[in-house]
Amino acid sequence: MKFLFADFGSLIFSFFFIVLVVKQVFSKSDIINGVLSKVGLLMFVLSFLICVYTNISKERIGAVCDDGWNSSSTGSGTCSQHGGVNNWKYNYWFD
């Protein structure tokens, strides 16, 4: 489920660029330009807000040590007997 929302933000961001390309193709029509400009701006703002909220709302729930050991510790000294932290595990708002 974690990748679904991360990809959703990327999908919206990509849609913004598609809107820009379509806008260039149909640049003669003022009505299409007006609608696509608003839709593109909305998609860009929405994807930006999803990315920001995902980054600020994550909660560290553990770590994977360099030797492969899984730890639920989140503080200083985590994995000190296992070669250090390889990567942190997070809980996101959509999990």
N, C-alpha and C positions, 0 to 999 in steps of 0.2 A: 504494500500500500504506500510505502514511503516514496517509491519512485513514481507512482501515479501522479501525485501532486507536484513533484519537482518537474516532471515532464510536462504537466499541464501549464506551468508557468513558462516553460520554454516554448510550448506550442502556441500560447497566446503571443509571446514575443515574436515568434516566426510569422504568425498571422499578420502582425503589424507590418512586417516587411512585404508580405504578399499584397496587402492593401496598398502600400506605396507603389508597387509595380503596376497593379491594376489602375491606380490613379494616373500613372504616367501614360498607360495605353489609352485610357479614355479621357485624356486631358481636355478635350474640346467641350465636354458637357459640364456645365456649372453645377447642375443638380447632383450628378454622380460625384464630382469632386467634393462638394459640401458634405454629403453623407459619408463618403469614404474617409474624409479627414476626421470627422467626429468619431467614427467607428475605430479608426486606427489609433487615435489618441486615447480612446477609452481602453482599448486592448493593451496599449503600452502602459498606461497607468495601472491597470489591473494586474498585469504581470509583474510590474515593479513592486507593487504592494504585497503580492503573494511572496515574492522572493525576500523582501525585507522582513515580513512577519515570520516567515519560516526561520530565518536566521536569528531573530531576537527571541523566539519562543522555544528554542531547543533546550533540552535539559540533559545534562551529562548523567548517564546511568551506569557507566562502567568503562572497562578498557579491555583491549586485547594486547597481551604482552608480546615482546619480541620472540619468545620461545613458543608462542601459540596458546599460552595459558589465558583463560578468560577470568577476569576479575570484576567484581561488583564495586570495588573501591573507586572513588572519584577524587580523592585528595592527593596531597603531596606524599610522595613515597610509594605511590601505586606502581606495582610491578618491579620494585627495587631488587627483589630477589630473582627476577625472571628476565633480566637484561633490559629493563625499561619498557616504556609504553610504545607499542607499534602504532595503534590508533585508538581513539576514544569512541565509545558507543553513545549515541544520543537517542532521546525520545522526542519526537516532533509532535506538533499540535494535531496532526492528522493520523497519528498512530493509535 
